[in-house]
Amino acid sequence: MNRLVHPFDEYVRQNDSEIRVVHAALLFALDRFPELCVPTYLRRVDSLAQRVDSSRAIKACERVAALRKVLVDEEGLVGRSADYCDPCGSYVNCVLDHRHGLPISLSVLWLDVARQLGWPFYGVGMPGHFLLGCDLGPSEPCYIDPFGGGAVLDRAGCARLLARCFGRELALADSHLVPVGERAILSRMLGNLRAVYCASQQWRHLEGVLQRLRALHPDNAELCEEVGRVRRLVCEQN
């Protein structure tokens, strides 16, 4: 690997199909935790997949139950409202260590385990609350909320969750429930960190987050300009 390039930046140059989101998320965590041993955490996630696989689940409902049993009941990976203001809730290594995190961070762990086993789960970028989707049967898809302990939701349940997130009734659009790809998931994770570090005026950490976003969106001129503004703030802060 070219050490002149950040490991995350080099990793996301691959095609989407070759990007393992949990791996990429651990790589961007190196900005905040430079001593982080990425292979160690990847092995921890691999071990979770092996434990879920031991269930020999075949039906979709059995697979959801197997994921919930290992990740929630045994590992205690759940959500806490306080994590929305804590940057640690966005770092997968912290989520594994502390057993809680943001909806998207918890979903990334569920999704990685499911994909290792070849199970057709996918990310759902609903506004305000990331979910997973899968097909339990011939009817419309169902949605899983890892933040809520692996609760299974139908479309009406998603609408109620959306209303709770924003504190008012909002129309749930079809576009809110479409599957999202690897880069979109990483962009949203980094976007959450961007908001937290901006609000807390942690400019040095914000600069690193913006650089990782630039690697995902190299043609975004606005990001380039924002990096310049934040660098000036870093100099002033020093």
Secondary structure by P-SEA (a helix, b strand, c coil): ccccccaaaaaaccccccccaaaaaaaaaccccccccaaaaaaaaaaaaaaaaccccccaaaaaaaaaaacccccccccccccccccccccaaaaaaaccccaaaaaaaaaaaaaaaccbbbbbbcccccbbbbbcccccbbbbccccccccccaaaaaaaaaaaacbbbbbcccccccccaaaaaaaaaaaaaaaaaaacaaaaaaaaaaaaaaaccccaaaaaaaaaaaaaaaaac
